Amino acid sequence: MLQHHVRKVGYWLVPTITLLPKHDRWRKQAEAQKLSRGARARLEWFIYYEAKSGGNALRTARHFGIAPKTFHAWKKRFDDRNLRTLEEKSRAPKRVRQRAITTEEEMRVVALRKQYLRWGKKKIAVLYKRIHGAPISSWKVQYTIAKYRLYYHPQKNAQTQAKRARAKAKKRITMLAKKPFPGFLIALDTIVLYWLGTKRYVFTAIDTASKIAFARMYTTKSSKNAGDFIDRMAYLLDYELWNTCHDNGSEFKKDFQKAIAVLKLDDWWSRERTPKDNPVNERFNRTVEDEFIAMGNMVVDTSEFNRRLTEWLVTYNFVRPHQSLGYATPWEYYEKTAKVLPMYSSRTGY
């Protein structure tokens, strides 16, 4: 980038051109090339690296709160003659999955389906092998039926599929307007434990406002056990709860969904691979692991484990001060807060 000036030489005004400092040129070029916000942020890394850190990569990484290896990776890619090297590269896979069904198989399935329009995919697959002497998966049959819309009532099928999609839609926790009173949001999760070749599951739940918590070990993480667990948590809170949130684990489907339907709770899901959507329960899980399990309480006998865990939970809820609650116990906070709410249950005051 250039700056134009005029200087006087005798009686004449002579234009002169001054080159902008390098880092100012970088910023001007980034603006002119309309680099993304991420690319501009990375550009500031290298401006700081050269101008203020004295070429110290570790100091630069600390200043911007990034991992040193991240900085070095971008430093290796960065070319100051081409600032577009700071843009993210496409993460699309170079090798994509190819379709597993051949054109010949498709045409054979189409012919059979048109002949037997009311037959299901498994019957078509059996008939296909009988006629053509080669097996075909029911998935390939279903794929072909869907591709060519070979349904007896195409419009009715489309309506059914749309209805199923709406039924399966998950309400994400990021859409919930959270309210800071006990029982409004119960966060759930599952801790998987391996001990002496045995696998156990500890279901955990915590009221995000009062921090009243509950946990229980099971031998499997079935949705039936998850439904039993939420019933126990609801009893602990005298059924004064409104919403549940959890990750996308299979244990929070089927029977668990039936249980929360009976309890008339709204259900919210974390985003895929996003633990930060459930931070209160993640922190409670760490407390269970550090203050209970790691203190010599790991046994595979679920009855003995749950007996010890119950004793620890009494201390956690009624004795242990919590910094986030102003060093009150969860039960003290629950009683103090619940009493000022119109939905306060008379039984919680006993």
C-alpha positions in Angstrom: 0.0 0.0 0.0 1.3 3.5 -0.9 0.8 7.0 0.6 1.0 10.0 -1.6 2.7 13.2 -0.4 3.8 16.4 -2.0 7.1 18.2 -1.2 8.3 21.6 -2.5 11.5 21.7 -4.6 12.3 25.3 -5.4 9.2 26.7 -7.1 7.9 23.2 -7.9 5.6 20.9 -5.9 6.9 17.4 -6.5 4.7 14.3 -5.6 6.4 11.6 -3.5 5.3 8.1 -2.6 5.9 6.6 0.9 5.4 2.9 1.5 3.2 2.1 4.5 4.7 0.0 7.4 4.5 -3.7 6.7 1.9 -4.5 9.3 -0.3 -1.7 8.3 -0.1 -3.0 4.7 -1.1 -6.4 5.9 -4.3 -5.0 7.5 -5.1 -2.9 4.4 -4.6 -5.9 2.2 -6.8 -8.1 4.5 -9.6 -5.5 4.2 -9.2 -5.1 0.5 -9.3 -8.9 0.0 -12.3 -9.2 2.4 -10.7 -11.9 4.5 -12.9 -13.7 6.9 -13.0 -12.8 10.6 -11.0 -15.9 11.5 -8.3 -15.1 8.9 -8.0 -11.5 10.3 -7.7 -12.8 13.8 -4.8 -15.1 12.7 -3.2 -12.2 11.0 -3.1 -10.3 14.3 -1.2 -13.3 15.7 1.7 -12.7 13.3 1.6 -8.9 13.7 1.9 -9.4 17.5 4.5 -12.1 17.0 6.8 -9.8 14.9 6.1 -6.5 16.5 5.6 -7.1 20.2 6.7 -10.6 21.3 10.2 -10.4 19.7 9.5 -13.5 17.7 8.5 -15.6 20.8 5.9 -18.1 19.7 5.0 -19.3 23.2 4.4 -15.7 24.4 2.2 -15.1 21.3 0.2 -18.2 22.0 -0.4 -17.3 25.6 -1.4 -13.8 24.6 -4.1 -15.0 22.3 -5.1 -18.1 24.4 -4.3 -20.6 21.7 -2.2 -23.8 21.8 1.5 -23.3 20.7 1.1 -26.2 18.2 -1.8 -24.3 16.6 0.3 -21.2 16.2 3.2 -23.2 14.7 0.9 -25.0 12.3 -0.4 -21.7 11.0 3.1 -20.2 10.9 4.2 -23.0 8.6 1.3 -22.2 6.3 1.4 -18.4 6.4 2.8 -16.6 3.4 3.0 -12.8 3.8 2.8 -12.4 0.0 -0.5 -14.2 0.0 -2.7 -13.4 3.0 -5.3 -15.9 1.8 -3.1 -18.6 3.2 -4.7 -17.7 6.6 -8.1 -18.9 5.5 -9.4 -22.2 6.6 -9.0 -25.0 4.1 -12.0 -27.2 3.2 -12.4 -30.1 5.5 -14.5 -32.1 3.1 -13.1 -35.7 2.8 -10.9 -36.2 -0.3 -12.3 -39.7 -0.7 -16.1 -39.9 -0.5 -18.1 -43.0 -0.1 -19.3 -44.4 -3.4 -22.7 -45.8 -3.8 -22.8 -49.5 -3.1 -25.6 -50.5 -5.5 -25.0 -50.9 -9.2 -27.2 -49.7 -12.0 -28.1 -53.3 -12.9 -29.2 -54.0 -9.4 -31.3 -50.9 -9.3 -33.1 -51.7 -12.6 -33.8 -55.3 -11.3 -35.2 -54.0 -8.1 -37.3 -51.4 -9.9 -38.8 -54.1 -12.1 -39.7 -56.3 -9.1 -41.1 -53.5 -7.1 -43.4 -52.4 -10.0 -44.6 -55.9 -10.3 -45.2 -56.4 -6.6 -46.0 -52.8 -5.5 -47.4 -53.8 -2.1 -44.5 -56.1 -1.1 -42.0 -55.0 1.5 -38.2 -54.6 1.0 -37.4 -57.9 2.7 -39.8 -59.9 0.5 -38.4 -58.2 -2.6 -34.8 -59.1 -1.5 -35.8 -62.8 -1.1 -37.5 -62.8 -4.5 -34.4 -61.0 -6.1 -32.1 -63.8 -4.9 -34.5 -66.5 -6.1 -34.8 -65.0 -9.6 -31.2 -63.6 -10.2 -29.2 -66.1 -8.1 -27.4 -63.3 -6.2 -28.2 -61.9 -2.7 -29.1 -58.2 -2.3 -29.5 -56.4 1.0 -32.9 -55.0 2.1 -31.1 -51.7 2.5 -30.4 -51.6 -1.3 -34.0 -52.4 -2.0 -35.2 -49.6 0.3 -32.7 -47.2 -1.2 -34.0 -47.9 -4.7 -37.7 -47.7 -3.6 -37.0 -44.3 -2.0 -34.9 -43.0 -5.0 -37.6 -43.8 -7.6 -40.6 -43.1 -5.2 -42.0 -46.6 -5.8 -44.8 -46.3 -3.3 -48.4 -47.4 -3.6 -49.5 -44.0 -2.3 -46.5 -41.6 -2.9 -48.2 -38.5 -1.4 -49.4 -40.4 1.7 -45.9 -41.8 2.2 -44.4 -38.3 1.9 -46.8 -37.1 4.6 -45.9 -40.0 6.8 -42.2 -39.4 6.4 -42.6 -35.7 7.2 -44.6 -36.6 10.3 -41.9 -38.9 11.5 -39.2 -36.3 10.9 -41.2 -33.8 13.1 -41.6 -36.4 15.8 -37.9 -37.1 15.9 -36.9 -33.4 16.0 -34.9 -32.7 19.1 -35.2 -29.5 21.0 -31.6 -28.2 21.6 -30.7 -26.8 25.0 -29.4 -23.6 23.3 -33.0 -22.7 22.5 -34.1 -22.8 26.2 -34.5 -19.5 28.1 -33.1 -20.6 31.4 -34.6 -19.4 34.7 -32.6 -19.5 38.0 -35.0 -21.3 40.3 -34.8 -24.8 41.7 -36.3 -27.6 39.6 -36.4 -25.6 36.4 -33.7 -27.5 34.7 -32.4 -31.0 35.7 -29.1 -31.9 33.9 -28.4 -35.6 33.4 -25.4 -37.7 32.2 -23.8 -41.1 32.5 -20.4 -42.0 33.8 -18.9 -45.2 32.3 -16.6 -47.1 34.8 -14.2 -50.0 34.0 -13.0 -52.0 37.0 -11.3 -55.4 37.1 -12.7 -56.3 33.6 -16.2 -55.2 34.6 -18.2 -52.3 33.1 -20.6 -50.3 35.2 -22.7 -47.2 34.6 -23.4 -44.4 37.0 -26.4 -42.2 36.1 -26.0 -38.6 37.4 -28.5 -35.7 37.7 -28.2 -32.3 39.2 -30.5 -29.3 39.6 -28.7 -26.6 37.8 -30.0 -23.9 40.1 -29.8 -25.3 43.7 -27.1 -28.0 42.8 -29.1 -30.7 44.6 -27.7 -33.9 43.0 -28.4 -37.5 42.7 -26.5 -40.5 41.3 -27.0 -44.3 41.1 -25.1 -47.2 39.6 -26.6 -49.6 37.1 -25.2 -52.7 35.3 -26.5 -51.4 31.9 -27.2 -48.0 30.5 -30.6 -49.0 29.0 -33.4 -46.4 28.6 -35.4 -48.5 31.1 -32.8 -47.7 33.8 -32.7 -44.1 32.7 -36.4 -43.9 33.2 -36.1 -45.5 36.7 -33.4 -43.0 37.5 -35.4 -39.9 36.5 -38.3 -41.2 38.6 -36.0 -41.3 41.6 -34.7 -37.8 41.0 -38.3 -36.5 40.6 -39.2 -38.0 44.0 -36.1 -36.4 45.6 -37.3 -33.0 44.4 -40.9 -33.7 45.4 -41.9 -33.8 41.7 -41.2 -30.0 41.5 -39.2 -30.1 38.2 -40.0 -28.8 34.7 -37.2 -29.5 32.2 -34.5 -32.1 31.6 -31.3 -31.8 29.5 -28.8 -34.4 28.5 -26.6 -35.5 25.6 -27.6 -37.7 22.7 -26.9 -41.1 24.4 -29.2 -44.0 23.6 -30.1 -44.3 27.3 -32.2 -41.1 27.0 -34.6 -42.5 24.4 -37.5 -44.9 24.4 -38.4 -45.8 28.0 -36.7 -42.6 29.3 -38.9 -40.6 27.0 -42.0 -42.4 28.3 -41.0 -41.7 31.8 -40.6 -37.9 31.3 -43.9 -37.9 29.4 -45.6 -39.3 32.5 -43.8 -36.7 34.6 -44.9 -34.0 32.1 -41.4 -32.7 31.6 -40.0 -30.8 28.6 -36.9 -32.5 27.2 -33.8 -30.7 25.8 -30.8 -32.2 24.1 -27.2 -31.0 23.9 -25.7 -30.5 20.5 -23.6 -33.3 19.0 -20.1 -33.6 20.6 -20.6 -30.4 22.6 -20.0 -31.1 26.4 -20.1 -27.4 27.1 -23.9 -27.5 26.6 -24.2 -29.4 29.9 -21.5 -27.8 32.1 -23.1 -28.1 35.5 -23.5 -31.9 35.2 -20.0 -32.3 33.7 -18.6 -30.6 36.8 -20.7 -32.8 39.1 -19.4 -35.9 37.3 -15.9 -34.7 38.0 -16.8 -34.2 41.7 -18.2 -37.8 41.9 -15.1 -39.2 40.4 -12.6 -37.1 42.5 -14.4 -37.0 45.9 -16.2 -40.3 45.9 -14.9 -42.9 43.5 -11.2 -42.0 43.8 -11.4 -42.1 47.6 -11.6 -45.9 47.6 -15.3 -46.4 47.0 -15.1 -48.2 43.6 -16.8 -51.7 43.9 -18.6 -53.6 41.2 -21.4 -54.8 43.5 -24.1 -52.3 42.6 -25.9 -52.6 46.0 -22.8 -51.9 48.0 -21.7 -49.1 45.6 -25.2 -47.4 45.8 -25.2 -47.7 49.6 -21.9 -45.9 49.9 -23.0 -43.4 47.2 -26.2 -42.6 49.1 -24.2 -41.7 52.2 -21.9 -39.5 50.2 -24.8 -37.8 48.5 -26.3 -36.9 51.9 -23.1 -35.1 52.7 -23.0 -33.5 49.3 -26.5 -32.1 49.5 -26.8 -31.3 53.2 -23.3 -30.7 54.5 -20.8 -29.7 51.8 -20.7 -25.9 51.2 -20.8 -24.9 47.5 -18.8 -21.9 46.3 -21.3 -21.2 43.5 -24.1 -20.9 46.1 -22.2 -18.5 48.4 -20.9 -21.4 50.4 -24.4 -22.6 51.3 -25.4 -26.2 51.0 -27.7 -27.2 48.1 -30.5 -28.0 50.5 -30.1 -24.6 52.3 -30.3 -22.9 48.9 -33.2 -25.0 47.8 -35.3 -24.2 50.9 -34.5 -20.5 50.9 -35.2 -20.1 47.2 -38.2 -22.4 46.9 -40.1 -20.8 49.7 -40.4 -17.5 47.8 -41.8 -19.2 44.7 -45.5 -19.7 44.1 -44.9 -23.3 43.0 -43.2 -24.1 46.4 -44.3 -27.6 47.6 -45.4 -27.8 51.2 -43.5 -31.1 51.7 -40.1 -29.6 51.0 -40.4 -27.6 54.2 -40.6 -30.6 56.5 
